[in-house]
Amino acid sequence: MTGYLTTLKHHYTEDGPLCALSIPNKEVSFLLKKIIKEWFSGNYGLEWYNEFLDYLLTGNIERFSQELKQLMEHTVSVHDTGRSPEAFYHGLMVGLTASLHASPVYEIRSNRESGSGRYDYAIISREAQKLSIIMEFKQVKEPEGTTLSDSEMTELLKKTAETALAQISEKSYCTEIKQRGLTRVLKIGLAFSGKKLCLLHELSEA
């Protein structure tokens, strides 16, 4: 409405209008780049971002998980998740890996059918020696009328992440990747509740 983005096309869905947008001119493009650079200022600058992304792409999940948890703690409000928390986390991960969208080495795919289901997010390598990554996200909901202790929430997050990780194999989400002749697959199950999260992974090289 303020002119910072132009609508190319739109249609209505059950969740409201879905639009394809573009940046209208160089002036707005410059402004948006400036805003994004400010978001990554301080402790979360470009050097941090490159290292963060490298941890994921090379399978250093311990460091990737640590950095993701710190990022959530310091920059995300529980109010940011809004009424669709799973969509928020999905969008957050898409945003954090946005630089890969123009990469000649990786292909980004989201909510695609593979095997007997639809995976949440995939980073598919075009080079056999590099990892391809499949992610499944799940929201943890506290039982109605109950407030869980920190230890109970930690255990529930872990069990939910285990379910997300198992779902990748049970529904053969790696089928699309393997059909391309790629064998190095990193499976990630991510469970979340507000700022809290648990990330579990499994590396397949068969």
CORZITA-V916953 format. One record per backbone hydrogen bond with DSSP energy under -1.0 kcal/mol. CO is the residue of the C=O (numbers start at 0). NH is the residue of the N-H. E is the energy in kcal/mol with one decimal. If there is no record, write none. Layout:
CO|NH|E  CO|NH|E
This chain:
5|21|-2.0  8|19|-2.7  10|17|-3.3  12|15|-1.5  15|12|-1.8  17|10|-2.0  19|7|-3.3  19|8|-1.1  21|5|-3.2  24|28|-2.1  25|29|-2.6  26|30|-2.0  27|31|-2.8  28|32|-2.2  29|33|-2.0  30|34|-2.3  31|35|-2.5  32|36|-2.4  33|37|-1.8  34|38|-1.9  35|39|-1.6  37|40|-1.6  40|43|-1.6  44|48|-2.3  45|49|-2.5  46|50|-2.0  47|51|-2.8  48|52|-2.6  49|53|-2.0  50|54|-2.4  51|55|-1.4  52|56|-2.5  53|57|-2.1  54|59|-2.2  55|58|-1.1  58|60|-1.9  59|63|-2.2  60|64|-3.0  61|65|-1.9  62|66|-2.5  63|67|-2.4  64|68|-2.4  65|69|-2.1  66|70|-2.5  67|71|-2.5  68|72|-2.3  69|73|-2.3  70|74|-2.3  71|75|-1.3  76|79|-1.6  83|87|-2.0  84|88|-2.4  85|89|-2.2  86|90|-2.7  87|91|-2.7  88|92|-2.3  89|93|-2.1  90|94|-2.6  91|95|-2.6  92|96|-1.2  94|97|-1.5  96|99|-1.9  97|100|-1.8  99|102|-1.5  104|125|-3.0  106|123|-3.1  108|121|-2.9  111|118|-1.7  113|116|-1.4  116|113|-2.6  119|110|-1.8  120|134|-3.2  121|108|-2.6  122|132|-3.0  123|106|-2.7  126|129|-1.6  131|185|-3.3  132|122|-2.6  133|187|-2.6  134|120|-1.7  135|189|-2.8  137|191|-1.8  142|145|-2.1  148|152|-2.7  149|153|-2.4  150|154|-2.1  151|155|-2.3  152|156|-2.7  153|157|-2.1  154|158|-2.4  155|159|-2.2  156|160|-2.5  157|161|-2.2  158|162|-1.8  159|163|-2.2  160|164|-2.6  161|165|-2.5  162|166|-2.0  163|167|-1.0  165|169|-2.8  166|170|-2.2  167|172|-2.3  168|171|-1.3  170|115|-2.4  171|174|-1.7  173|177|-2.7  174|178|-2.2  176|179|-1.1  176|181|-1.5  177|180|-1.9  183|131|-2.4  184|203|-3.3  185|133|-2.4  186|201|-2.1  187|135|-2.2  188|199|-2.6  189|137|-2.4  190|197|-2.6  191|139|-3.0  192|195|-2.1  195|192|-2.8  197|190|-2.7  199|188|-2.7  201|186|-3.1  203|184|-3.1
